[in-house]
């Protein structure tokens, strides 16, 4: 990497300014501090007695006590003044109301079991009878599949569109949602995920309006977008787009402790009494007060110092991107929608009024909203979004895989969020600082210098790669509805060959015995019902879920995956010479 030494010096010398706002309140956290300093004697659980057990000399000398002591002093239970998560009336209620105001919801609920508990609660609220149908994005988090199982529901899966520049799966297009709603008018909800792990998402306004026109709620797993809408450079939030139920992992991109998340609700389409009951069933009867306090504090930080903290994180991120731009080897992924286009779209976005609980307050004119995803002629998604805090890098020479690059970064003390065959995802946040950027840039510079590859060898590898891909693509391109991009043909196969809308797939908690399953050759699988999940990777979109019928289109896709030796997750036989089906 040809970084100029003064580039790192400039970054090292930057100092942020501090403009503290007038103090507000973090009600639960403040109450816990009062308790910790009161000197009261504990004759209640938990058994560590405000951390006293860890203060004994033998234990403290072995394990240390500083961190534990600070945390355990506020690790209390439901006593006078600390309120009850399952029946909040005082400081927890106040904290959740402040969260609702901060995030733009009508009701917000603290989750101590991560976004998983929020996804489960939403599904179990709308699915009240076995066989209820939910329209679901095909590549969702496993907690949503588990919720369908717990509810005994049926899923109509929608295949997501791939963002053209990155070929990453994002959300289904508006047309697929419209068609599914027409085919299944009794569906209880539409459930999508945005943004994805890579920080790529799409405008949800038109889809929300379409759901509301059919009188059903839109649920969004926004686990990676808790910060959305809190700075002018961030995409708009799912709540602002009109979603009825939104689950956010506050611990992922904000400042809560791990497992701290929130469920936000607005509008009249969710039975709020039932949703609270479901949450009470799913969450521990002994919720963690440190986790709840961290949710309270995370919201407080946004309310009081949000702009300042986000800008420090963005400064670190921008300096990293600028440093990468000087590299001859590594590159940052840029998606189809430019930052300028994104800001223009944000300025013209439809403002939602969520002050009351009436149906019209969060609805948008359906024709206007539908136009939001149709304004770009010939494109399935009109407005892509990209999270600036998710910096996706890759080796532009296509020599290092994302997984290999991640391992090299870890050897230099930098631990990315995740990687795949192509990309490495680096997560910046309001907690990121310039010293993080400096170390990451230095690590990449050292990695680049260590990769001694001659120009001729690199060129030979590139030529061989393109020849192999071109030969493979030409052999089957006539079978596809549209031409594929030879650079990323594996991903485009999924976009062209997976059915956009599945038949209803039944989910259940009843285990299936091995006697009801057999392994057969893939050639014989057409017309059978799959007993396993098949996920070609990339792009990580499941072709099949257990219980889903293998039609001609899917069978042809499976044959392509096998014949071209694509990587497969979920299958017992990853070569796909055989597949497990129900007898």
Secondary structure, 3 states (H helix, E strand, C coil): CCCCHHHHHHHHHCCCCCCCCCCCCCHHHHHHHHHHCCCCCCCCCCCCCCCHHHHCHHHHHHHCCHHHHHHHCCCCCCCCCCCCHHHCCCHHHHHHHHHHHHHCCCEEEEECCHHHHHHHHHHHHHCCCCCCEEEEECCCCHHHHHHHHHHCCEEEEECCCECCCCCCECCCCHHHHHHHHHHCCCCCEEEEECCCCCCEEECCHHHHHHHHHCCCEEEEECCCCCCCCCCCCCCCCHHHHCCCEEEECHHHHCCCCCCCEEEEECCCCCCHHHHHHHHHHHCCCCCCHHHHHHHHHHHHHHHHHHHHHHHHHHHHHHHHHHHHHCCCCEEECCCCCCHHHHHHHHHCCCCCCCCCCCHHHCCCCHHHHHHHCCCCCCCCCCCEEECCCEEEEEECCCCCCHHHHHHHHHHCCCCCCEECCCCEEEECCCCCCHHHHHHHHHHHHHHHHHCCCCHHHHHHHHHHHHHHHHHHHHHHHHHCCCCCCHHHHHHHHHHHHCCCECCCEECCCCCCCHHHEEEEEHHHCCCCEECCCEEECCCCCEEECCCCECCHHHHHHHHHHHHCCCCEECCCCCCCCEEEEEC
